[in-house]
Amino acid sequence: MSESLSILLHPLVVMNMSDHYTRAKYREKMNPIRVIGVILGRQEGRNLEIVNSVEVKFTMAQGTDITIDENFMR
């Protein structure tokens, strides 16, 4: 019998994602909006805790090619 998966999502993560999306929506004025980010947390067995998130600055080339600004992430 398999153990169930437990996920704990901290409210800060939801607020960060919402803020990032809203700022991108009004700054870029494009439709649809694409935002990229990193979620941070820890896993112990089948228990996952997501504690924070960080937005990622990127540029989009022709088509679907995405380039992440590595200097922004440092």
C-alpha angles and dihedrals in degrees: 000000000000123000115242122251117250120201124186114190115190116221092237090069092055091047092049092050093047092048093048092049094046094049091048091048094055096036099050101032089204129133124247100027121215122200127177128199147154125246119210128204146109137266127208111180107305093343115101124186118188108198109167146001136209129203118236123218112223144160126222120221126195113313115356101326111132125193117197117214100236093187090059090056095055 
